[in-house]
């Protein structure tokens, strides 16, 4: 049970830290006249960009988790969950790989 919480914690921290990886996404903004066919926005997150610069609210050209939590940047929940699941799998695979290495010694 302790390992489950460890993996969840590691995956959450890795997903949140991955927001520092600079990315760009093309997004459609409903109701916006200047982004009818999509605009390029600064984003963060790896392997999937989940933190996106909010059109017209946050400082242009920047994203941060703090601005995401206060609503100035947009946190895309499905993309965040994909990023979290990726890091969860990485954590489990690395943990099992290290356990196997220790068994062979």
Number of C-alpha atoms within 10 A of each C-alpha: 5 6 10 11 10 14 18 18 14 18 22 19 13 20 25 19 14 21 24 16 12 15 19 15 17 14 15 14 15 9 8 12 8 10 15 12 11 14 13 12 18 18 28 26 23 25 18 20 23 25 30 29 26 23 17 10 12 18 13 12 12 16 25 19 19 10 19 18 11 9 13 20 24 22 22 13 11 11 17 22 15 17 24 24 16 17 23 22 14 16 19 18 12 12 14 12 12 11 11 11 10 9 8 6 5
